Amino acid sequence: MAKRGNNGSYKIDKSDLPKAKLNRENFKKSLRLFSYLGNHTWKFTLGMIFLIASAGIGLIFPLKSGEMLGYIGETGKSVEVIQSELMNVGFVLLLILVAQAVFSFGRVFFFAQVTENILKSLRKDTFKQTVQMPMSFFSKNQVAELSSRIATDISVISDAFTVNIAEFIRQAIVGIGGLVLLVMKTDWAVAKWFLIIIPPLTLFAMLFSKYIRKFSKTYQEKIAESNVVVGEAFTGIANVKTFTNEHYEIAKYDKVTNEVRDIGIKYGIFRGLFFSFVMVFVFGAVFFILWQMLFALKVEHSITAEAFGTFMMLALFVAASLGGLPEQIASIQRALGATDRVFELIDGNIEGIDLQKENVASKHTKGQIEFQSVSFNYPSRPDFDVLKNISFKAEAGQTVALVGSSGSGKTTIAALISRFYDPIQGEILIDGTNSKTMSLTELRQQIALVPQDVILFAGTIRDNIAYGKTNATDAEIEEAARQANAFDFIYSFPDKFNTLVGERGIQLSGGQRQRIAIARAVLKNPSILILDEATSSLDSESERLVQEALDKLMIGRTSIVIAHRLATIKNADKIVVLQKGMVQETGTHEQLIQNEEGLYRKLSKMQFELS
């Protein structure tokens, strides 16, 4: 289950990830991972040989150690002979341990190399495909949860390759091989009790613990809910106190903690029953088998001390191996599910982006934009028409302002120009060509966006400006900063262009972030410029500097300006007034202000009266 952390990120508990069934179809899907082995196949093969050898030689250990325990009883041999034989057995056991250590190191060494190479390619392909997904994909999936899920899924696959698969094979070999040896090397009269009692008890314990884990998961989910209540209350403490809603928050927290208590009590009862089951039946079974063994050894004399020691050591190894199998199987199931989810991303429908954009010949468009009867709704809201039969034209080099109340479709028009989405009906023409027929890379190379809420990448100022042209020279970056009115404030910092901006640009003011975004757009040198309320949240001085930079940037470019403050677009060549996804009016400021019944005049009057 994904849980929102204090910083808004998502944390996913691996144990809560969905498990895939252990069937032929899922195994067939998972085999696709081996296509990432490449020239490391021989390392995987060698790792498997070391794994099987380690498990196989490990079965000799309980046999030889059981032989050593046989000297506890009466052997009829002299002390010297016993001492010599014990030294020989000890030496063999030491050799077994050394051999196991070598094989185990070899297995881990080769599997680690194989796994890291697979994961490197898998991470690259997953990010490469996901970052090329269309905007509709990101509108359906929360970015924080998506990135966390990718990281967790690949981590689960890593655990499966480095630990779980190897441990499953090793424990299966030791468990099954040990059972065979129990029957072959010990008296059936004794071995039968182990085979009759232990497997059913193990199966029942597995089912019981699985049932308890469901309670544990529910208990943790409720605790997470209670933490959310606390976090939200403390984060919004100003609102809580302003509305005097302390009683409401206390009641809400009391309700969820009551649920935590009730589930916790049930969880405690079942845990107590499980511990009681273990104490009575599991330990009882162990002592019963031990009693049978001692009875056979000391009373009936039907087995030897060596057989007793061999049985005990084999039983311990088999029980430990069989007991660990359920957890390894569950981890492998989670890994199968994680593999399926990762390949869902890798196989997703991506946009037709040329990843080598430097090799794409830049065809500098004139920048003429024409909407012809465009209608659109978002894939997540197919029944709600955001745009209805929109038509307007922006000539090359013109400034066209989009005006209207919130939700009228202004930002959607900007998204359609960049082809983040395609219209449901109608056409969008760029220089007379349907944008759908154009290369996405070529189209977007001609477009730059300066948004209201500028997001900078964690890095230096130089890195963020160069994002507009990744192969730009230092001279080009500095000139872009000058044109954006950013050079002076950048040079006021001790590290100048190497100043770190912090996560999302938090180290810079709003006006500084805007001018970095403008410098980025200057460097890109687009023919189409989209300004989404670029100065609305700035103070007067910052707005003046930003507006000066924007005025220089807009010269010779087709500019689509999204504006709520109408005073900023009086000089636009054309104003398109939108309401409820439809064009209400089109014209210049002087033309529209004359229409007494027009929406633009009403909006202007309202804003000027308020100001």
N, C-alpha and C positions, 0 to 999 in steps of 0.2 A: 504494500500500500504506500502510495506517495503521500508524504506528510510535508506541509509547508513549514519551512524553517523560519527563524526570526527575521532573516534578511530577505524573505520573499522567495527564496530558492526552494527547490523540492528535494527531499531526501527520500530515497527508496530503500526499504529494508529488503535485503536479498531473500530472506526467508519467506517474505510475503509475495514474492513474484509468482505468477501463475505457472503451473507445471504442465508439461506436455505428456501425453500418454506414451508409454513405451511400446509403440507399434511399428510395423514395417515402414509405413508411410513417413512417420516422423524421423526414423533413423535414416531413411533415404534422403530426406531433406538435409539432415545434419551432415551427411557425407560430402555435401558441397563445400564444407569448410576445408576438406582435404585438397580442394583445387587450389587453395592458397599456399600449399606446401612448396610448390615450385621446385627448385633444385635442392631443397632440404628434405626430400623424401627419405634419403638414406639415413639421415639423422633420426627420423621418426622410427624407421625400421630397427636401427641399432638400439634406440631407447626401449622399444618393445622387447627385444632380445634380452637386454639387461633386466627389464622388469620381470619377465618370466623366469629368468635364471635366479633372480633374487628371491622370488616367491618359492620356486622349486627347492632351492638349497635351504630355504627357511624351514621346510618340512623335515629336514634331517635333524634340525636342532632339538625338537622335542623327543625324537627317538633316542638320540645320544644322551641327552640330559636325563631321560627316563632310565636309561641303562646305568647312569651314574647313581641315581637314587636307589637302584637295586642293591647297592652295597650297604644300605641301611639295615637290611635283614641279615640272617645267618647265611654266610656264603661257603663256609668250610674251607676257606683259603687262608693262607698265612698273611701276616701284616705286610710283609715285604711284597708279596704278589699283589695284594690289594692296592698298596701304594703305587706300584708300577703301573697297574692297570688304570688306576684313577688318573695318573699323570698322562697316560696315553689318551684317555677319554677327554681330559681337560684340554690337551693339545689339539685334539680334533675339534672340540667346541670352539676353541680360539680361532682355528683356521676357518671354521664356518662363519664366525662373526666377522672376521677380516674380509672374507669373500663377499659376505652380504653387504658390508660397508662399501666395498669397491663397486659392486653391482648397483647398489642404491645410489651412490654418487653418479655413476654413469647414466643411470635412468633419469635422475633429476637434471643432470647437466644437459643431456641431449633434448629432453622434453622441454626444458626452459628455452633453449635456442629455437626449437620448432615453434613453441607457443608464441614467443615474442615476435617472431617473423610473421606468423599467421595474423596475430593481433595488430601488428603495424599495418599490414595491408588491409585488414578488415576495418580498422579505424579510419584509414585514409579513404576507402571506398564509401564507408557510411557517411562521413562528413561531406565528401565530394558530391554524393548523390543528394543528401539532405539540403545542402546549401543551394543546389540547383532546382529545388522544388518550387512550384509556382506559389504565389502569394495566397492562393486559396487553401493550400496545405497548411500554411502557418496561421491562417485565420481559424482553422479548425483545431489546431493543436497548440497548447500553451508552450511557449518557447522554453521557459524554465524547466517545466516538467519533461519536455522533449529531450533537452540536452542532458538532464540528469538520468533519464531512462536509457539513453544511448550509452552513457558512461557505465551505468550499472549493468546493463545487459552484456556489454563486452567484458566487464569484470567477472561476471558469472561464467562466461565462456572460458575466460582465462583460468578461473578456479577449476573448471571441469577438466581442462587439458593438463594443467600442472599437478593437480591433486586428485580429483574425484575419479576420473577414469582409471588412472594408475592404481589408486587404492581399491577401487571396485574389483579390478582384475586380480590384484594381489590377494585381497581378502577372499575372493571367490576360489582362487587356487588353493590357498591355505585351508579354507573352510571345507571345500569339497574333498580335497586331497587328504585332509586330516580325518574326515569321516571314513574315507576308504581305509586309511591306515588303522583307524580304531577297530574296524571290523577284522582287518587282516592280522594285526599285530597283538590284539588282546583277546581274552576269552569272551566268547559270545554271551555267556551267562552274566558277565559284568557289563559289556558294551551295550547290551540290549536296553539296560535301564537309562543310559544316556540318550539313546536313540528314541526311546519311547517317551521320555519325560521332557527333555530340553527343547526339541523343535516345537511342540505344541505350546509350551510356556513362552517361548520366544515370539511366536506368532501372536499369541494373546496380548503379550506386553506391547508389541508393535501397534496393534489395533487400539489398545487402551491409550497409549501415549499419543497416537494420532488424534484421538478424540479430545484429549487434554489440550493438545496444541491449538485446537479450534477455540477453546475457551481462552487460552493465553492470547491468541490473536485478537479476539474480541475485547479482552481486558486492556490490551495495549492501545487498541483503537479508541476506546473510551477515555483512557488517560490522555491520548493525543487531543481528543475533543476538549477535555478540561483545560489542557495547556493552551489551546486556541482561544478559549474564553478569557483566560488570564492575559494572554498576549495582546488580544484585541482591546481589552479594557485598559491595560497599562499604556498601550500605544496611543489610544484615543482618550487618555485621561482628561484632557482639556474639555472634550465634548461631554464626557461623563459628568464632570463637575458643573459645566455650564448648564446642562439640562437637569441637574440634581437627580441623576439616574443611578446613584450608587445602589439603591435598594433593588433596582431592576437587574444590575449586574450580579449582585450578591445572590438573588433568587435564581438567576440563570446558572451561576456556578454551583449553587446548592443542588439544583436539579441534576446536573451532569455528574456531580460527585456522589449523589445517591445511587445513580446507575453504576458508577465505578464500584461502589461498596457492594451492591447486590451481586454483580458479576464476580467480584473478587471473592465473596463468600462461597459462591458455587465453585469457582476455580479452586479455592482452598479445600473444599470437601472432596473433590475428585482427585486432587493431588494427594490428600491424606489416604484415600482409598488405594491409590496406586502404590504409595509407599508401604501400606499394609500388605498389599498383594505381593510386593517384592520381598518383604520380610518373611511372610508366611510361606509362600509357594516357591519363590526362586531360591532363597537361602535354604528352605526346607528341602527342596529337591537336591540341592548340592550336598547337604549333609546326609540325606538318605542314600545318595549314590556313594558317598564316602563311607558310610556305615556298611553298605553292601560290599564295598571293596575290602574294608578291614575284616569283615566277617569271613569273606572268601579267603583272605590272606592268613588270618590268625586262627580261625576256628575250623574252616573246612579244608584249609591248605590246598585249595583248588587252583590258586595262582601263585606265581613267584613274586618276590619283592621287585624284581626288575619289571615284570608285567604291570605291577601296581604303579611304579614310577612312570612308566611309559604312558599308561592310560591317563594318569593325572596331568602330565604335561601336554599330551595331545588334546585332552578335554579342554584345558585352559586355552590353548591356541585356537581350537575350533570355536569355542564359545565367544572368544574375543572377536574373531573374524566374522562369524555370523551376526553378532550383535552390532557390528559396525556397518554391515551391508545396507540396512534400511536408509541410513543417513546419506550414504553414497548414492543410492538409487534416487533418493529425493533430489539431491544436488544435480545429478545427471538429467533428471526430468526438468528441473529449472533451466538447465543449460540448453536443453532441446527447445524449450519455449523461448528462451532468449535468442537462440539462433534463428528461429522462425521470425521473431519480431525484427531482428537486424536485417534479415534478407527482405523483409517487407519494405523496409526503407530503401535498401539498395536497388530493389526492383521497381520502385515507385516511378510514376510518370514525371519526368523532369522537363524543364524548359530547354529550348534549343539554343543554349549559350555556347559560344566558342570560347573555350578556356584559354586559348592562346590569343587574347584580344590584340596584343601588340603586333601579331602577324596578320590581323584583319585590316585591309586597306580602308582607312577612314574616308568615307564619302560624305563630305561636308554638305549637308542639306541647306536649302534656303531657309527652312523653318516654317513654311506655310502649314497651318493646321486647319482642317475642316471636319466638323462633325455633321454627318448626314443622317438624320432621323435615327439617332442612337437611343436604344433602350437597354437597361441593364438592371439585374438584381444579383446580389451576392449569392454564391453557392450555398452558404449556410442559412440564407433566408430566401428560398426560391419563390415564396408567395408574396414577397414585398418588393415592388418596383421602386428602385432608388432613382433611376432616370427614366423619363418617359418622352420618347420622340424628340430628343434634343438635337437642334441644328444651329450652328453658328460657324463663323469663319474668322481665323486670325491670319492676316496677311504677314508675309515675311518681314520681320523687324518691328511689327506692331506690339504694343502693350495692351493686352486684353485682361480686364479685371472681371473676376467672378464674384458676384455679390448675392447675398441671401441669408436667411436665418439658418441657424444650426440644423443640420439634417436635410438641407435642400439639395445636396448632391455636389457641392463644390469640390471637396477633396476626392470624391469618386471620379470626377472628370479628370483631375490630375493623374490619378492612378491609371485611368484608361489610356491617357496619352503615353505613359511609360509602358503600357501593355503589361501592367501587373495583372490585369484581367482583360478579357476580350468582351465586346458588347454582345448582348443576346440578339439584338436586331440592329440593322444599320451599319454604317461604315465610318471609320476614322481615317482620313486621308492626310498623309504627310507629303507635301509637294506634289499633290495629285495622285499619290500611290497609296493603295489600301495598306495600312500599317500591318495587317495580318500577313501580307505577302513579303514583308521586309524581314531581313535578318534581325533577330532580337539584339544581337551584339552591336550591329551597325546603328540600329535605332537608338538604343540607350546610350551609345557613345555620344550622341548629339544632344542629350538631355542632361540638365543638372538641376538638382533640387536644393533649395534652401528652406528648411522647415522652420516652424515656430519653436519646436522643442528639439534643439540640435543635440545629437548624440555623438560624442567623440569617442574614439577608441582609446583604451588605456595604452599610452605610449607617449612619445614626444610630440611637440607641436609640429616639428618637421614631418614626422610620420603621418600626422592627420592631414596636413595640407597636401602632402604628396599622394594621398589616397585618390585625389582627382586625376593624377597621372603618375603611376608608380615608378616610371623610369625618368622622372624629371630631374634636372640638375639643381644644384644648390642655388645657382643664379636665378633659375626659373621660379623656384620656391620663394625666394626673397622678393622677387618682382611681384609675384601674386600677392604676397603679404602687404606690399606697399599699396597696390591697387585696392586692397580690401581694408585699408586704414588700420592694419593690424601690426605693421612693422614696428611702430614706436613702442607699443605696450609689450611686444615680444622682446625687444631689445632692453626693456627696463628690467627683465628678469635676469638673475645672475647667469643662468644656463642658456639664455636666449632661445634659439630654435630647438635646443636639446632639453628644454623644460618639460618635465613629465606633467601631463594634464590630469592624471588620476582616473579612476573608473568613471566612465561616461562623461569625462571632462569636468569632474566636480571641483578641481582646483582652480578653475577659471570662472569668471563672472558670466552672466548671461550674454552681455554685449560682446565680451571677448570670444565666447563660443560661437556667436553668430558671425563674427568677422573671420574666424578660422574657417567656418563653413563657406563663407563667401570666397575666401582665398582658394579654397579647394575647388569651388566652381570656376573661378577665374583660370586656374591651372588647367582645368578640363577643356576650357574654351568651347562651350557648347553653342549650338545654333538655336536651341530651345531652352528657355529658363523657366522653372516653376518656383514661384515664391509663395509659400504657405504661411501667411500671417507672420512674416519674418521679423517684424518690429513691434508686435503687439504687447509683448511682456517686458519691454525695456523702459528704463528711466529716460528722461528727456535728453540728457547728454549722450547716452549710449545710442538712443534712437537716431540722433542727428548723425553720429559717426557711421552707424550701420546704413542709414538711408543714403548718405553720400556714397558709400561703397556700392550700394545696390544701384544707384543711378548710373554710376560708371559701368557697372557690370551689364546693365540692360541695353547699353548703346549697341545698336546693330544686331540685336538678338530678338527673336520672338519671345515675349515674356507673358506667361500666364500668372496673374497675380490673384491669389485668394485673399479677400479682405473682408474684415468685419468693420474696421474703422474707415468709413467712407472718405474721410478727409485725406487719406493717403493715396487715393486713386482718382482724384479730380482730373489729373492730367492724362489719364489713360486714353489711348486711341479709341477704345471701345469698351463698354461696360455691358456685361451680360447679367441680367437680374434673374435669379432662380427662386422658385418657390415650389415645394413639394415635388421636386424632381423634374420640373418643367420650366421652360424659358418663358418668363412673363414679359420682359422688355429687353431691348437691345438699343444701344446708342451711346453718345458721349454724355459727359456729366451735364453739359449745358442743355442738351436735348431732353434728357430724362427728367431734369429738375423742373422743366416747364410743364410736364404732364401732372396736373393737380390730382388726378385720380390714380396715378401710377404708384407702384410699390416702392420704387427707388426714392421718390419724393417723400413718402411717408417714413421710410427708414432714415433718410437724411434729417428730416424735421425732428424725429424722435431723438436721434443722436445729438444734434446741436442743442436741443432743449435740455437734454440731460447734462451736456457739458457746460 
